[in-house]
């Protein structure tokens, strides 16, 4: 911040800008190598990160190149020009020996005279061929709300990060991602899912949250619980009063609506509420009633540590037709971890209910799907197990379960998985994940088939072929 205010005398600085500056100092000093900063629009974040940081970095570390990227090449080049102007200013000359090469001053790429340091400006999706860096800066990889709501565009940004930008950061290099949040599955959201615990995150809501709100928002993003507001603000205090007062922010909140406000201004995006489920439809109960039919349905994924989830949902239906979601097992497991969890879960279910829980495993298309499910049938030999080959639209398959929930016929056993389960169902079909919903529809639909096929509620296990009778 001293450097910023010396080279930009009219910069409006509030305590939040000093805090951002402290985090950036730690990046320059090598203490932090992965930093995310979530801040609302027009709060001075880009000036600090995309203009002053590259200039300061090249003054302190003149042999360490910088790559700056934003949603468009024109914006990245504008920031690059501003950073170059700082390096060429009289104020900068009083502080550092670094100077630009007179034959290498293009806004797309400029370098320092007699040193290895340089700055490359590129748009998201643009080429970084032949260039590497020890500091990578990504400043708002999405241009607008429409882009961020597009699954295709979010995938494109992710692929660019993986295949282009990340590959150009040298060993021991640092990455700073600063952005207004747009969607729970934007670049920051995917990185937090894909690399849990890897990033230092500075989330700066426009209006300070209560501790309960902050914990809930952080929980949803996989961040630590119990962390106070980074500026020590009381709930409702403005982030940068010199730029936007509390009254101005509340007026903005009214204008943009809660969905945009929570994402862009509070840095806590949520999926647009779906049209299939409402949280209020599910009544939480503290004990299981007598149930005639039980199915544990597995919706599989083979990703370890990131990406898609494997979910195993157990649903029971009693003779009167009441439906209970009894248990959810969910994780990002490798194939071997998933197999171990499935076996342990089947054993636990059998111990509770006398081996009367039917196990259904979704069979993916193709020969690999057949091989996988047959392998798991052999693994679970002795349990009532069934390979399910669903067809048709997933939302359509959810409708029978959804109809029961809307009618108030679905209960849920109180447990730690309740909230993430309801969060996911309430976001279908707009949320990032739906594995718990798909496992629920599979479990419910198979339970109904059992009711029709086995009116007395008994399940028979054939040891030789492991089939459900009388399927």
C-alpha positions in Angstrom: 0.0 0.0 0.0 2.9 2.4 0.6 4.0 1.8 -3.0 0.5 2.2 -4.3 -0.1 5.5 -2.5 3.3 6.8 -3.5 2.9 6.1 -7.2 -0.9 6.9 -7.2 -1.4 9.8 -4.9 -5.1 10.1 -5.3 -5.9 6.4 -4.7 -8.8 6.1 -2.2 -7.6 3.7 0.5 -9.8 2.2 3.1 -8.7 -0.5 5.6 -9.7 -3.2 3.1 -7.1 -2.0 0.7 -4.5 -2.1 3.3 -5.5 -5.7 4.0 -5.4 -6.7 0.4 -1.9 -5.1 0.2 -0.7 -7.2 3.2 -1.8 -10.4 1.4 0.0 -9.2 -1.8 3.1 -8.5 0.2 3.1 -12.1 1.3 2.9 -13.2 -2.3 5.8 -11.0 -3.3 7.8 -12.3 -0.3 7.2 -15.9 -1.2 5.0 -16.7 1.8 1.8 -17.4 -0.2 1.8 -19.0 -3.6 -1.9 -19.5 -4.2 -4.2 -16.6 -3.4 -7.9 -15.9 -4.2 -9.4 -12.6 -3.5 -13.2 -12.2 -3.8 -14.4 -8.6 -3.7 -17.4 -6.8 -5.1 -17.4 -4.7 -8.3 -15.8 -1.2 -8.3 -14.0 -1.6 -5.0 -10.5 -0.9 -6.2 -9.3 -4.5 -6.3 -8.0 -4.5 -9.9 -5.9 -1.4 -9.5 -4.0 -3.1 -6.6 -3.7 -6.5 -8.1 -3.4 -6.0 -11.9 -1.6 -2.7 -12.1 0.4 -2.0 -8.9 1.3 -5.6 -8.0 3.1 -6.4 -11.3 5.0 -3.1 -11.2 6.0 -3.7 -7.5 6.9 -7.3 -8.2 9.2 -6.4 -11.1 10.8 -3.8 -8.9 11.5 -6.2 -6.1 12.0 -9.3 -8.4 13.3 -8.0 -11.7 14.2 -11.5 -13.1 10.8 -13.0 -12.4 8.3 -12.7 -15.3 4.6 -12.0 -14.9 1.6 -13.2 -16.9 -1.6 -11.2 -16.6 -4.9 -12.5 -17.9 -8.5 -11.3 -17.9 -11.7 -12.2 -19.6 -10.7 -10.2 -22.7 -7.3 -9.4 -24.3 -8.2 -5.7 -24.5 -8.8 -5.4 -20.7 -5.6 -7.3 -19.9 -3.7 -5.1 -22.3 -5.2 -2.0 -20.7 -4.0 -3.1 -17.3 -0.6 -4.0 -18.8 -0.3 -0.5 -20.2 -1.1 1.0 -16.9 1.5 -1.2 -15.1 4.1 -0.3 -17.7 3.4 3.4 -17.2 4.0 2.9 -13.5 7.4 1.2 -14.2 8.3 4.2 -16.5 7.2 6.9 -14.0 9.5 9.2 -12.1 8.2 7.9 -8.8 9.2 4.4 -9.7 12.7 5.5 -10.8 13.3 6.8 -7.3 12.5 3.4 -5.8 13.9 0.8 -8.2 16.5 0.2 -10.8 14.2 -1.7 -13.1 13.6 0.0 -16.5 11.6 -1.1 -19.6 13.5 -2.1 -22.7 12.8 0.6 -25.3 12.5 -2.0 -28.1 10.1 -4.2 -26.0 7.3 -2.0 -24.9 4.2 -3.4 -26.6 1.2 -3.6 -24.3 0.8 -7.3 -25.2 4.4 -8.0 -24.0 7.0 -5.7 -22.5 10.3 -6.6 -20.7 12.9 -5.0 -18.5 16.3 -3.8 -19.8 19.1 -6.1 -18.9 16.9 -8.4 -16.8 14.8 -11.5 -17.3 11.6 -9.9 -16.0 8.7 -9.2 -18.4 5.0 -8.9 -18.5 2.6 -10.7 -20.9 -1.0 -9.7 -21.2 -3.5 -12.2 -22.6 -7.2 -12.8 -22.6 -8.8 -16.0 -21.1 -8.7 -18.5 -23.9 -5.7 -16.8 -25.6 -2.3 -18.3 -26.3 0.6 -18.2 -23.8 2.8 -20.2 -26.1 6.6 -19.9 -25.4 6.1 -17.8 -22.3 6.5 -18.8 -18.7 6.2 -16.9 -15.4 6.8 -16.9 -11.7 3.7 -14.7 -11.1 0.4 -15.4 -12.8 -2.5 -13.1 -12.3 -6.1 -13.8 -13.3 -8.3 -10.8 -13.0 -12.1 -11.6 -13.5 -12.1 -14.5 -16.0 -15.8 -13.9 -16.8 -17.0 -10.8 -18.4 -20.6 -10.8 -17.3 -23.4 -12.8 -15.7 -24.5 -14.5 -19.0 -21.0 -15.9 -19.6 -20.8 -17.3 -16.0 -24.2 -19.0 -16.2 -23.1 -20.9 -19.3 -21.9 -24.4 -18.6 -20.1 -24.4 -21.9 -18.2 -21.2 -21.1 -17.3 -22.3 -17.6 -15.9 -25.5 -19.0 -13.9 -23.5 -21.6 -12.4 -21.3 -18.8 -11.5 -24.4 -16.8 -9.9 -26.1 -19.7 -7.9 -22.9 -20.5 -6.7 -22.9 -16.8 -5.7 -26.5 -16.9 -4.2 -26.7 -20.4 -2.8 -23.3 -21.0 -2.4 -20.9 -18.0 -1.4 -23.3 -15.3 1.2 -25.0 -17.5 3.1 -21.7 -17.9 3.6 -21.1 -14.2 7.1 -22.2 -13.2 8.0 -24.3 -10.2 7.7 -22.2 -7.0 5.6 -19.7 -9.0 2.7 -17.9 -7.5 -0.9 -17.4 -8.8 -3.2 -14.7 -7.7 -6.9 -15.0 -8.7 -9.0 -12.0 -8.1 -12.6 -11.9 -9.1 -16.1 -11.0 -8.6 -17.9 -14.3 -7.9 -20.6 -15.1 -10.5 -21.5 -18.8 -10.0 -20.7 -21.6 -7.6 -19.1 -23.4 -10.5 -17.0 -20.5 -11.8 -13.2 -20.8 -11.9 -12.7 -20.1 -8.2 -15.5 -22.6 -7.3 -13.9 -25.3 -9.3 -10.5 -24.7 -7.9 -11.8 -24.8 -4.4 -13.5 -28.2 -5.2 -10.5 -29.5 -7.1 -7.8 -28.4 -4.7 -9.3 -28.2 -1.2 -7.0 -26.5 1.2 -4.5 -25.4 -1.4 -5.6 -21.8 -1.8 -5.4 -18.9 0.7 -8.8 -17.2 0.3 -9.6 -13.6 1.2 -13.4 -13.2 0.9 -14.5 -9.6 1.3 -18.4 -9.2 1.4 -19.7 -5.8 0.5 -21.7 -5.8 3.7 -20.3 -7.7 6.7 -22.1 -10.9 7.6 -23.1 -12.2 11.0 -20.9 -15.0 12.2 -23.7 -17.5 11.4 -24.0 -16.2 7.8 -20.3 -16.2 7.3 -20.0 -19.8 8.6 -22.8 -21.0 6.4 -21.4 -19.3 3.3 -17.9 -20.6 4.0 -19.2 -24.1 4.6 -21.0 -24.1 1.2 -17.7 -23.3 -0.4 -15.6 -25.7 1.6 -13.8 -23.0 3.6 -13.0 -23.0 7.3 -15.7 -22.4 9.9 -15.4 -19.9 12.7 -13.3 -17.3 10.9 -14.4 -13.8 11.8 -14.9 -11.0 9.2 -11.3 -10.2 8.0 -11.7 -6.6 8.9 -13.4 -7.1 12.2 -16.5 -5.4 11.0 -19.9 -5.5 12.7 -22.7 -7.1 10.7 -24.0 -4.7 8.0 -20.9 -2.5 7.9 -19.7 -1.5 4.4 -16.5 -2.8 2.9 -15.1 0.4 1.5 -17.1 3.4 2.8 -14.9 5.8 0.8 -16.3 4.2 -2.3 -19.8 2.9 -1.4 -21.7 3.7 1.8 -24.0 1.1 3.5 -27.0 3.0 2.1 -25.7 2.9 -1.4 -25.0 -0.8 -1.1 -28.5 -1.5 0.3 -30.0 0.4 -2.7 -27.9 -1.8 -5.0 -29.1 -4.9 -3.3 -32.7 -3.9 -3.9 -31.9 -3.2 -7.6 -30.0 -6.4 -8.4 -31.9 -8.9 -6.3 -30.6 -11.5 -3.9 -29.1 -14.0 -6.4 -26.8 -11.4 -8.0 -26.2 -9.7 -4.6 -25.0 -12.8 -2.8 -22.8 -13.8 -5.7 -21.2 -10.6 -6.9 -21.3 -8.5 -3.8 -21.1 -11.0 -0.9 -18.8 -13.4 -2.7 -21.1 -16.3 -1.8 -22.7 -17.6 -5.0 -25.4 -20.2 -4.9 -27.1 -22.2 -7.6 -30.3 -20.8 -8.9 -33.1 -22.5 -7.1 -34.4 -25.3 -9.2 -38.0 -26.0 -10.2 -38.3 -29.5 -8.9 -37.8 -29.5 -5.1 -38.3 -27.2 -2.1 -36.6 -27.6 1.2 -39.8 -27.2 3.1 -41.3 -30.3 1.6 -39.0 -32.6 3.7 -40.0 -33.3 7.3 -37.0 -34.3 9.5 -37.6 -37.1 12.0 -35.5 -38.4 14.8 -36.2 -42.1 14.5 -36.9 -44.7 11.9 -40.4 -46.1 11.6 -41.2 -49.7 10.7 -40.4 -50.0 7.0 -41.4 -52.8 4.6 -39.1 -52.0 1.7 -35.6 -50.6 1.6 -33.2 -49.8 -1.2 -29.7 -48.5 -1.2 -29.0 -47.0 -4.6 -25.5 -46.1 -5.8 -24.9 -43.3 -8.4 -21.2 -43.8 -9.1 -18.2 -41.6 -10.1 -14.6 -42.7 -10.1 -12.9 -39.4 -9.3 -10.7 -39.1 -6.3 -10.4 -35.7 -4.5 -12.3 -33.6 -7.0 -14.9 -33.5 -9.7 -18.0 -35.7 -9.5 -19.2 -37.5 -6.4 -20.4 -41.0 -5.7 -23.6 -41.2 -3.7 -25.4 -44.1 -2.1 -28.8 -43.1 -0.8 -31.0 -45.5 1.3 -34.7 -45.0 1.1 -37.4 -46.9 2.9 -41.2 -47.2 2.2 -43.7 -48.5 4.7 -46.9 -50.4 3.9 -48.9 -47.1 4.0 -46.6 -45.5 1.4 -44.7 -43.1 3.6 -41.2 -42.5 2.2 -38.1 -42.0 4.4 -34.7 -40.9 3.2 -32.7 -42.8 5.8 -29.0 -42.4 5.0 -26.7 -40.8 2.5 -23.1 -41.9 1.8 -21.2 -39.5 -0.4 -17.6 -38.9 -1.4 -15.0 -38.2 -4.1 -13.4 -41.6 -4.0 -11.1 -43.5 -6.2 -12.3 -46.8 -7.6 -10.8 -48.8 -4.8 -12.0 -46.5 -2.1 -15.5 -46.5 -3.5 -15.5 -50.3 -3.5 -14.4 -50.4 0.1 -17.2 -47.9 1.1 -19.8 -49.9 -0.8 -18.9 -53.1 0.9 -18.7 -51.5 4.4 -22.1 -49.8 3.8 -23.7 -53.1 2.6 -22.4 -54.8 5.7 -23.7 -52.1 8.0 -27.1 -52.0 6.3 -27.4 -55.8 6.6 -26.4 -55.7 10.3 -29.2 -53.2 11.0 -32.0 -54.8 8.9 -31.2 -58.5 8.5 -29.9 -58.4 5.0 -33.2 -57.0 3.7 -31.8 -53.8 2.1 -31.7 -54.2 -1.7 -28.6 -52.8 -3.2 -28.9 -51.2 -6.7 -25.9 -50.0 -8.7 -26.3 -47.8 -11.7 -24.8 -49.4 -14.8 -23.1 -46.9 -17.1 -23.4 -47.5 -20.9 -20.8 -49.5 -22.8 -18.7 -52.5 -22.0 -16.7 -50.7 -19.3 -20.0 -50.0 -17.5 -21.0 -53.7 -17.7 -17.5 -54.8 -16.4 -17.6 -52.3 -13.5 -21.0 -53.3 -12.3 -20.4 -57.0 -12.6 -17.2 -56.6 -10.6 -19.2 -54.9 -7.9 -21.9 -57.6 -7.9 -19.2 -60.1 -7.3 -17.8 -57.9 -4.5 -21.2 -57.8 -2.8 -22.1 -61.4 -3.3 -24.5 -62.6 -0.6 -26.4 -59.3 -0.5 -29.5 -58.6 -2.5 -27.9 -56.7 -5.4 -29.2 -55.5 -8.7 -27.5 -53.7 -11.7 -29.8 -50.9 -12.8 -29.8 -49.6 -16.4 -31.8 -46.4 -16.3 -32.9 -44.8 -19.5 -34.5 -41.5 -20.4 -34.1 -38.0 -19.0 -32.8 -37.7 -15.4 -35.4 -35.1 -14.5 -38.2 -37.3 -15.7 -36.9 -40.2 -13.6 -37.0 -37.8 -10.6 -40.6 -36.9 -11.0 -42.2 -39.8 -9.0 -39.9 -39.0 -6.0 -40.6 -35.3 -6.5 -44.3 -35.8 -6.5 -44.2 -37.7 -3.2 -42.0 -34.9 -1.7 -44.4 -32.2 -2.9 -47.3 -34.1 -1.4 -45.6 -34.1 2.0 -45.0 -37.9 2.0 -41.2 -37.8 2.3 -39.4 -37.7 5.6 -35.7 -37.5 6.3 -33.8 -38.9 9.2 -32.0 -36.2 11.1 -28.2 -36.4 10.3 -25.2 -34.3 9.3 -25.9 -35.0 5.6 -29.4 -33.3 5.7 -28.3 -29.8 4.7 -26.0 -30.6 1.7 -28.6 -33.1 0.6 -31.4 -30.5 0.6 -29.0 -27.9 -0.9 -28.4 -30.1 -3.9 -32.0 -31.2 -4.4 -33.2 -27.6 -4.2 -30.8 -26.5 -7.0 -31.7 -29.2 -9.5 -31.5 -28.8 -12.5 -29.3 -25.7 -12.2 -26.7 -26.8 -9.6 -23.3 -28.2 -10.3 -24.1 -31.6 -8.8 -27.1 -33.9 -8.8 -25.7 -37.3 -7.7 -27.7 -37.4 -4.5 -30.9 -36.5 -6.4 -30.2 -39.2 -9.0 -29.5 -41.8 -6.3 -32.7 -40.8 -4.6 -34.8 -41.2 -7.7 -33.2 -44.6 -8.3 -33.8 -45.8 -4.7 -37.4 -44.6 -4.7 -38.3 -46.0 -8.1 -36.7 -49.4 -7.2 -38.6 -49.4 -3.8 -41.9 -48.9 -5.7 -41.0 -51.8 -8.0 -40.4 -53.9 -4.9 -43.7 -53.0 -3.4 -45.5 -54.3 -6.6 -43.2 -57.3 -7.1 -43.1 -58.5 -3.5 -46.3 -57.6 -1.7 -45.3 -59.2 1.5 -42.1 -57.3 1.8 -39.7 -60.2 1.7 -36.5 -60.3 -0.2 -34.9 -63.6 -1.3 -31.1 -63.9 -2.0 -30.0 -66.4 -4.6 -26.4 -67.2 -3.8 -25.5 -68.4 -7.3 -26.7 -65.5 -9.4 -27.4 -62.8 -6.8 -30.8 -61.6 -8.0 -33.8 -60.0 -6.5 -36.8 -62.4 -6.5 -39.1 -62.3 -8.3 -37.4 -59.8 -10.7 
